[in-house]
């Protein structure tokens, strides 16, 4: 047994932030705010925050196919150092996770090589090509938690509607990347004065709205469970609000980068700030923060996308999109706490509780019988991020050299300590 005491418990389900104790036994939470039980090992949290471990909904791992960018082992180490206790892996591997055999291969290797929980999504269509439905039923039986083609947006609406209808019959969750592929193709910035001055091929935020509107029509037609991986434009929020008000089973997420950065951060064509979709205006960014505060946007994730130096050290237009985020997700989220006025239970609702609920996982809670997947962190600890110290194989982070606040002190998976900052600094 372990008894965490003098802890600032962050409970996203109850919406509370208060000092208390937590008793853990056999890898699960036994009770809260009880007395010290005889024989338990006491862990003094020194007044720091103890919260459910982060459930990162949408992590790219290079294995199989691109282990030089990120392996299951290094992704697991990065997650543990970042307070992420459950990685939800995207199917954009090579080959794609589109058969039960590939899914089982990844699952077996993850169990043997990572200290954290890893669950995998599967491709919605074969090869994520949008032409032929994947083996959704068999993949679901093999353990897939959701189905998505990622940023490969299908242009064949008939195929997509059939996939959604079939997924609806199985109760499967479909995750989509709302974007009009025709308008978005070949672009790397959000249209406006800044992109024009920089001479960057740009796309209007309406491309996201148009893609989302198409998806909502299909959701209404099929009744499928649907999650938008990233909503980044204020123009899409009214449509999202209407869909929820109309009773559609719809949720939405956003990456931490789109919540903490804007289009001006691209500056002098810095390719570490190239994302899909591109960074938006400051007005859009603020609207997204408010949507998280109101619960309209349900999930915050890292959208961890490792890219090697050869992929990033290119002209902005040619560079690969994406950034690593497993280790920077928590300190970046603390920017929302310190500067944007979001309280910690609200942030943890989007980082942990909501993704766990949406995927049918048991984590994200501090209630009895919930798994003891926990993160102990100091939300006020200042540091300057040095990308060379990251555990990820790839070091493509937009926060390199940034002054940040929020350090993970320890991470526990089923009550087993998988990261202890004191051991690293000793």
N, C-alpha and C positions, 0 to 999 in steps of 0.2 A: 504493500500500500504506500501511496505518496500523499502527503498533505501539504498543499500549497497554501501558505498563509501570508498575511500582510501584502495581499495582492489587490491591485485595482482591477476588478473583474469587468471586462467589456462584454456585455451580453446583448447581441444584436436582436435576439428574439424578444426579450423583455424590454429592450431599448434602454437599458440601465448602464451606468458607469459608477461603481461604488466599491469601496474596500470590502473584502470578504475572504473566505477560505474555500478551497476546493479539495475534496477527497476523491482519490482515484484508486481503483483496484481492478486487477485483471484487464488492464487496457481500456477501461471504461470509467466514466464519471459515476461516482457512487452517491455523493451528496454535496450540497453547498452549505457554507456558513455553519458547519457543525463543529463540535469541540475536537481537540486533538485526540485521535484514537491510539490506544496503546499498541506499540509495535510498528506504527507507521513511520516512514522516513519523511521528516519535515524539510520542506523547501521554502526558504525565506525569500519572498519576491521583492523585498525592500521597497515596497510601495510602487513598484513598476506595474505596467499593464499586462494582464493575462487574458488572452482572447482565444476564441476558436481559431485553429489553423486556417490559413487562406486556401480556398478552393479555386485554383486558377483555371478558368474555363476557356481554353483555347491556346495551347502551347505547341509550338512546332519543335519537334525533335528530329535531328537529321538521320537518325537510325530507323529503318535501313536506308541506304543510298547516299547519305551525305554525312557520315560520321565525322568527317574532318571539320564540319561546322558545329555539330553538337551530337554527343552520344547520350544514350540513356543514363549512363553513369554520371557524366558531367552535368546533365540537366537535373538529375536527382540531387547532386551536391549543391548546385546553385539554388534549387528550391529550398532545401533545408536551411541554407544560410539566409534565405529571404523570408522565412516564416511560412512558406507554402507547404502544406502537408498533403495536398492532393493535386497532382498534375492531371489535367484533362487534355489528352494529346490529340492534336489535329491529324487528319489522315493524309496530309500533303507530304507523304514520304515517297521514296522511289524503290520498289513499286508502291503505289498508293494502297492504303488499307481498304481494299475493296473486296476481299474474300475472307472467309473464316480462317483459312490457313495463315495468311499474313497477320491477321489480328491475333491469333493464338501465338504466333512466333514473337510478336512484339510484347505480348502480355507475359510470356515466359521469361524473356530476357529482362523485362522491367522488374519482375519480381526478384530476379537474381542479382540485379546490379544497382538498384536504387533504394535509398533509405526511406523514401516517402511513398505514399500511395500513387499509383498511376492507373488511370482509366483512359480508355481510348474511344474516340469517335471513329466512325467508319464513313467511307465515301458514299454519297447518295447515288452516284452513277459510276459505271465502270471506268476506271482510270481518271475519274473526275472530269470526264470529257463532255458530259451533258447529253450523250446520245443514247445510252442504254442503261436501264435501271440495274443497280447493284443487287446482290443477294441479301436484301434487307432482312428477311425473316431469319436466314441462317446466321447472319452477322449479329442480329439481336440475341439469338440463342448463344452465340459465342462470347457475348459480354459487351457489345457496343452500347455506349450510353446515349449516343445521338448520331445523326447522319447529316453530312455536309460535304459539299464540294469546295468549301472555302471560298477563296476569291476567284475561282473559276465559275463565273456566273453563266448559267445556261441561257442560251438564246432560243432554245426550242421549248416553247411554253407547253406544248402538248406532252412532251416527255416529263417535264417538271410536274405538271398536273397529275400525271399517272403515278409518279413517285410519291407525291404528297397523298394521293388517295390511298395508295397501298400502305404507306406509313400510318395513315389514320386508322386503318383497319387493324393494325398491330399495336396501336398506342405509342408509336415511336415518335421521338422528338426530331424535327427537322430544323437545322440551323442554316440560315442563309446569309449571304453578303449582299445587302440591298444596294444595288448600283446598276445603272443602265450601262451595259457593256459597250454599246456602240459609242456613246458619248465619252466614256471613260478610257477607251483604248488609246494608248500612246501618250497619256497625260501624266503629269507628275506634280501638279500644283493646283490650288483652288483658284478659279478665275477671279480677276479683280485687278486693281491698280498695281499691287505688289508683283503679281505674276507677270503682268505686262511690262513693268519696268525691268524685270529680270530676264525677260525673253523666254519664259518657261511655258511649254505647252500645258494648258490649263483646262479644267473641267468645272462646270457650274455645280454648286451644291444641289441643284435641282435634279442632277443625275441620280443622287441618292434617293430623293423623294420619288422620282419616277420608278426606280427599281422597287422601292418599298410599296408603292401603290399597286404595282403588278402583283407582288407577292401577297398583298392583302386580298386582292381579288381571288387568287387561288386558294388562300386560307379560308375565305368565306365559302368558296365552292366546295372544298374538300373537308373542312372541319379539322384539319391536321393541327397538332401541337407545333408551334412555331416560335423560334427565337432568332432575332436579328443580331448577328455577331457584333456589329458596330453601327450605332446611330450617332452621327457627328454634326449634323446640320440642324439649326433651329427650324428650318422649313419642313423637316420631317416630323417634328414633335406633334403638331396638331393631328396628323394622320395616325400616329401611334396612339395618341390619346383617344381618338374616335374608335380605333380598333378595339381597345380595351373596354371602352364604354359600351360598345356593341356586343360584348360578351365573347369576342374571339379569344382563343387560348394563345395569347401572344405575349412574349416578353422581349426585352431588348438589352443589349450590353454596349459597352464602350471601352476603349483601351485607356489606360492611365496616361498615355502620351497625349491623347486628344483632350484629356481633362486638364493637363498641366502645361501644355505648349500650344503655340499658335503659329500661323503662317510666317510671321516675322522672324521666328527663330531660325528659319532656313538661312537667313543672313547672306553670307557670301558663298552660297551654293554648297552648304555643308550637307553632305550626303547622309550623315548619320541621322538627319532630320527628315529623310524621305520615307513616307509611309503610304500604305494603301488602306483606306482613302487618304488623300493628302491632308496635311494639317489645315485647319480652318481659321477663320477670322477670330479675333478676340471676342467679338459679340457672340459668335457661335459657341466658343469655348465656355463663356459664362452661362449661356443658356443650357449647356449640357450639365454644368455643375448644379444649376438650379433643378434640372430634371432629376438628377440623382437625389438631391435633397428631398424632393417631393415624392420620390418612389416611381416616377414615370419611367426612368431608366433603371432597370433592375440590377444589373451586374456590371462590376468593374473588373477587368482582367488585364493581364500584361500584354497579350498578343505577342508573346515571346517568339521572335523570328530571327534566329542567328544567321548572320551572313559573314563570310570570310573577308579578309582585307582586299583580295582581288575583286570581289563583287562590289565593294563599297568605295574603293579608291579610284573612282571613275567620275567623269563629268556628271553633274546632278541628274540630267535627263537619262543617262545610260545606267546609273548605279542601281543596284538591287534595292528594293524597298524593305523596310522593317528594322526592328531593333530588338536586342535582348532585353528581358524585363523581369525575369524571375527574382533576381536579387534586388532590383531597384523598385519593385512594385510597392513595397511597404513604405520606404522613405519618401517616394514620390507621392503616395497617398497622404502622407503627413503634411504635404503642402496644402491639401484641401482642408485639413484640420487647423493648421496654423494661420492660413491666409484667407480661406474662403468661408470659414465659420461653420463647417460641417462638424458635427460631434462624432466621436469615435463609434458609438453604436450604429449610427447611420452609415458610416463608411464600412463598418464590418458587416452590416446587412448586405451590402453590395459585393463585398470581397469574399464572403464566406457563406452566410446563411442562404441567400437567394440562389447562388449557383448550385449549392448542395440540394436545395429543395427542387430546383428545376430539373436536375439530373437524377433525382430519386436517391441521393446519397444520404448517409446518416450523419454526416459531419455538420459543421457550421453552428453548433449549439453548445451551451454550457449546462444542459439539463441532465438529470440522472439517466443512465443507460446510453447516453451519447458517447461515441468513441473519444478517448482522451487524446485527441489531436489538437495540440495547443501551441500557441506562440507567446513567449514572454518578451516584451519589448519596452524600450524607453522612447516615448514619442518626442522627447525634447533633446535627445543627444545629438549634438552638431558634428558634422564631419564634411570633408571635401572628398567627393567620389573620384577615385582613381580607377579607370577601367582595367588597368593591368592587374588589379587585385581580384577581379571577378572570377568566379569558379567556372563560368561558361567557357567553352573553347573559343567561341567568337566573342569579340569585345566591342561590338557595334552598339554603343549606348549613346543617346543624345545628352545624357547627364554627365559625361566625362568632364571633370574639373568643376562641377557645380557644387555649391554649398547647399547641403541638405541637412534635414533633421529627422531623427527616427532610426534607431538601431535595434536589430534583433539580438536579444541576449541569449535565448535558447529556444529550440524547437523540439516538440515532442510528438511522436507518432505512436498511437496506442500506448501512451505513457512511457515510451522508450525515448530517451534523449538522443536525437540524431544530429543536433548541432548545439554547441556550447561556446559562446563567444569568449568566455574566460579561458578555455583551452587553446583557442586560436591565438590569443594575445599573450599567453603565458610564455 
